[in-house]
Amino acid sequence: MTSSRADIRKQIRKQRQQLSESQRHEAALAITDNLARTHLFRQSRRIAGFMANDGEPTLDPLMELAWSRRKQWHLPIIGLPNINHLWFGRYDEDDALMTNHYGIPEPAIALHQTTPAWGLDLVLMPLVAFDENGNRLGMGKGYYDRTLKFLRHRCHWRKPRLVGIAYEFQKIDQLPYQPWDIPLDAIVTEQSVYNVSRIKL
């Protein structure tokens, strides 16, 4: 595979979009099972997920499991005062959602009701590609990198933990690294759990 970030996005997004509904459903169940077994998920109370878009793995089964275990589930919000960053809004089963300008549902709440990134225990992040060093290639908008840049300055108390959610075929040998990229602590696919930071999983 070529090393161009643009080419990687094009190739993997196309492959992801070609998955059938049954393939996506089976992968979602396997990802849920793999993540639910981790100490990190069990110990996290405030978790941010995402609404699947562009063929991404759905987190619906994991979200339902989190609710059943009395965990707080949050979703990212864009379009609040600083549109270059993400806010996180708590989401429960019957809460209202609105569609942002990318066509992705997000909680319909005010800024004062949101949770800052550092108030979360675990952030589950979508991605287009990853490598085993924890490098993540997103859609190119940089929302997560800008929102989580404060983690670059922390050596010990590091919160939230960052876990990429992907299909196994999204793994590549080595991603081109950019200085603003925020590395992942782990990546969970339907086949594997990659513990990058060697944290307790």
Secondary structure, 3 states (H helix, E strand, C coil): CCCCHHHHHHHHHHHHHCCCHHHHHHHHHHHHHHHHCCHHHHHCCEEECCCCCCCCCCCHHHHHHHHHCCCEEEEEECCCCCCCCCEEEECCCCCCEEECCCCCEEECCCHHHCECHHHCCEEEECCCEECCCCCEECCCCCHHHHHCHHHHHCCCCCCCEEEEECCHHHECCCCCCCCCCCCCCEEECCCCEEECCCCCC
